[in-house]
Amino acid sequence: MSLPARAGGGEVQSTTASQPLRFSAARIAIVDPMKPPPTATIQDQHTIQDQHFMPLRVANPVAYLQNKAAISADADLPDVPLMLATLAQITTPSFSTNFGGVESFDAQCGPYCEPPGAQVAVGPNNVVETTNIVARIFDKTGNVITTLNLNTLFGVDPTIFSSDPRVRYDTISKRWFISFLIFDNENINLAHNGFFYLAVSSSSDPTKPFYIYNFETPGAYPDQPSLGFNDDKVVTGGNSFSCSPTNCGDTSLPYLGMEFIVWNKADLIAGATSAGMDFYPADQDPDDFTVQPATSRSSTSTLFMLSDPDDTGDTQNHVTVWSVTGVPASGVGGGSSAASIELPITAFFDPPVAPQEGDTSNPIDTSDARLEDAVFRDGFLWGAGNTACKPPGDATTRSCLQFIEVLTGGATPTVNQDFIFGTKSFYDYYPAVELDNFDDLFTSFTQSSSTEFPSAYLDARLQTDPINTLGTPVVFGAGTASYNSPDPETTNSNAFPWGDYSGAGVDPSDQTAVWVTGEYAATWTSPTPMPGAFPTPNWGTWIAEARLQSPGATPMATSTATSTPTSTSTATATPTATATATMTATPTATSTPTATATAKATATPTATGTATPTTTRTATATASGTPTASATATATRTATATSTASATPTASSTATPTPTASGTPTATASGTPTASATGTATRTATATSTASATPTATSTATPTPTASGTLTATVTATPTATATATATQTATPTATPTPPFGTLSVSGNLSFGKVKVNSTKSKKLKVKNKGKAPLQVTIGTLDLPFKVISGVGTFNLAKGKTENVTVQFNPTAKGAATPQTLSITSDDPKHPTHNETATGSGK
């Protein structure tokens, strides 16, 4: 359910940030993720817990706890938004690939490491997920390529306290960026300084070396560092908390304000030994909390950021839009500047804690109302965060999501959408946002209630949907148990830590696809008994590929117009009906080109007018097949959804445009197949679909400049000459066959940890053929003290079959063994090689 915007308080206020401090950052390391230093393991799990659990830091702890207590007790707070109407939820995302991500027992900061802070990014061939404090590189079918301790990736001792990684893939520069918070001690209660760390890949391949940079913040640390970029800048931001006069773990020390660094992007991607940077210290805006630099998905010389006044004492009814221009001078610093403007929005509040099924004593911590994420594309700037609301028909205050869309194309930014989303009887929290190449919005988040375990959800909206609406949410990582934690927050209703964020990233190879990750409460048995009386966290993460548009669809084909502009567009309608919820969806589309054409699958409009172009303009042509769905989703925990879609889009039209002094002949074609599906979603849901489409088009007529459509050709001219515009449109429905070859999948890892000298520990890898044809696999060998004792050599796997590969570690001396790489090759043409790194230490 979504709530339309209502007027916020206050007036629009503009400010210019103070001049930054000008520095250059030295490149401190080049690290190969496939050849990292050995990962140390701490034996004392209680020590790990003390070192690697970090409490939530807020701007005003007293106000925060008072607000949480009042909201959780459902006190009479008349300003809490009441969602007065149920708005139509007309858009439902679909899923294709989905697989399990990092789980709590994978965390290399110890079994008590929580919350994970899951993030995801996608490159041409890989998916990368980061959590506290692990990065895992997958191929796009979910096979694990390698798992990294992030401390070792950043060239830091694995025992040093670190937190809050963020990962992004930049579709503009084709590079990976990972930001990280690192302290100067292995125990936060002994630390006195924090560091911004930034890793930048040397190519679009995340398995190749990364350049490492850092910047120290003496006497303070940047909590929950954020990450964003545009054409020429990268920004990392944080909430600055004092570490003086005691230590960085002292939660009584004050919030100093938000701060951020502007990095010279060209220096970073070149791996320069000295990168230009500008530091905007913590006094930039002490009234705002958590600056979120936007991930820019289209070209822009301005880097936009968002912040809000969460729990700082300022009225929580506006958003601050930041504009960062200029570039830090290479190797010197300086050159950037920042300005901000406050825009009124719907008032927001700290959300109540969220109940969970199976545990009435320990709810889930939903944090405060800080902004969680921001993304920019084509002039649209979106941000999202937590808030409180009362959904329609609900008398109880719930944790909800707030979404803000700012238009940046005018003289000053303006709020276009500002709405709250909530679910009757349920609690939603920790949203992430991303935009596909149609400017459609995707958001991943967590949902729970007294009747639902904490689960990972996705929702979306088409850019053409009515403003201030969101679609039907679907579950992609269903919780299977109550969440357990060793760290209940005694001052916050004994809530268990969660979040602190979800993740989303667009696929650069097909930008109709957005990959998401979210946290859910998992059921699993720890591989190693945990010492002491502390319960073990059972968080898991789940990764899924989602779409609203047909795969490969292109929203806008643009060419430069001359006095005789010609543009050609190909429309491909590939219906996909995928269900991760109980629903019936019936999308319908009409293909209507407004142009002179006589063809079975090709329409050729022609426009003739008297004009003389005085300047060169841009002609654009668009054709798209857009399956949409309207549905009511009911999530369950087990099912497999399969659906079939069949469609015959037909196009017919007629037109001949006649431009005037400023004439705009237009032609449109859009094929939207019809699909219906009924399914039940599961955490491991698999959805498939088949499709067929036979378009036809016959037309002859005369269009006028007012014809509607997405295929446009424009000339601006005076009425003293003649210009002829011709646009040719071809509709080509396609279907994707299933390749007849085996698919290699490898699960497990070869991280042995510490093993007593002259004793043996074994680990297994599961090698599976997930394809539809036989697969030939070859397993390599390892040198002592590692040894492959079963599965070595070449063997054949029938479809669906699994082979266990057993590896032993038998250290003969104390200390870390030299890491070795186990080669796994196959005749899978898409994934011919899979390497696993064997590590371990003798004790």
Number of C-alpha atoms within 10 A of each C-alpha: 23 27 26 17 19 13 12 17 15 13 10 13 11 15 11 13 17 13 16 22 13 18 21 22 23 16 18 14 18 19 20 18 23 19 16 19 22 21 23 19 19 16 11 10 17 16 14 22 19 15 23 24 23 18 13 17 19 24 26 15 17 10 14 21 17 13 19 23 19 16 24 21 14 14 12 10 10 7 10 19 20 19 21 14 13 13 17 15 21 21 24 30 24 26 25 18 16 24 20 15 25 23 20 25 21 20 20 26 30 24 22 28 28 31 25 29 24 32 28 26 27 29 24 16 16 22 25 26 28 29 30 29 27 22 28 20 23 20 20 20 18 20 20 23 22 19 24 22 26 28 25 20 26 27 15 15 17 23 20 18 26 28 27 23 28 29 28 26 27 24 22 15 15 17 20 24 24 22 28 28 23 27 24 17 19 20 21 25 16 17 23 22 22 28 20 23 19 26 25 23 27 21 16 18 15 25 17 14 21 26 24 25 24 19 17 16 16 13 18 26 26 29 24 24 26 27 28 28 28 25 18 22 25 24 28 25 28 25 26 30 27 26 25 16 10 15 19 26 19 17 16 14 16 18 21 21 23 26 23 27 21 32 29 28 24 18 21 28 21 14 20 17 17 18 26 26 32 27 24 21 21 20 14 19 18 19 19 24 26 28 30 30 30 27 30 27 24 14 16 17 14 20 26 28 28 30 27 26 24 26 24 20 13 13 15 22 20 25 25 21 26 26 21 21 19 17 24 28 20 21 18 16 23 23 19 21 19 22 15 21 19 22 21 21 21 21 21 29 25 29 30 31 27 24 25 26 19 15 14 9 10 24 28 27 25 27 25 29 28 25 26 24 31 29 27 31 22 17 17 18 25 26 27 27 25 28 31 30 32 24 28 19 13 15 13 18 27 30 33 32 26 25 25 22 21 21 17 21 11 8 6 10 20 18 19 15 17 26 23 30 25 26 20 15 18 22 29 27 36 33 31 27 28 29 31 25 24 19 20 19 21 29 25 29 28 27 29 27 20 17 12 22 25 32 30 29 28 29 22 28 25 24 13 9 14 13 16 20 26 28 27 23 26 28 28 33 33 30 28 19 21 20 26 21 21 17 20 17 18 10 10 20 20 16 21 24 26 25 23 21 27 28 30 31 31 28 24 21 13 15 21 24 26 27 24 33 33 32 36 32 26 25 14 14 10 13 7 8 8 14 11 8 7 14 14 22 24 23 28 25 26 25 27 23 21 25 22 26 28 20 19 16 22 21 20 17 16 17 16 14 21 21 20 13 21 19 21 18 21 20 21 25 32 30 30 32 30 30 33 32 29 20 22 17 23 17 19 17 18 18 23 21 32 31 33 26 23 18 14 17 17 19 28 21 29 22 24 16 19 18 23 18 22 12 12 14 18 16 23 23 27 25 29 27 27 25 25 26 26 18 21 18 20 16 24 17 20 14 19 17 22 19 18 17 20 18 21 17 24 22 24 22 24 23 24 23 27 18 25 17 16 14 22 20 30 30 36 22 30 25 30 26 31 25 24 20 21 18 22 22 28 23 26 19 27 19 23 16 18 16 21 17 23 17 21 18 21 18 22 18 14 17 24 20 18 12 19 17 17 19 29 22 27 22 29 23 23 17 17 10 12 16 20 19 23 18 24 20 25 20 28 16 23 15 14 9 7 8 10 10 18 25 26 27 20 22 15 13 20 24 18 19 20 21 19 15 15 14 12 14 16 15 16 17 17 14 22 22 25 20 20 15 16 20 23 17 25 16 20 16 17 17 10 15 18 25 18 22 13 14 18 19 12 13 13 14 19 16 17 15 14 15 18 16 18 17 24 21 28 20 24 18 14 14 16 19 19 14 19 20 18 21 15 21 18 21 17 20 11 15 17 13 16 20 18 22 19 23 23 27 26 21 16
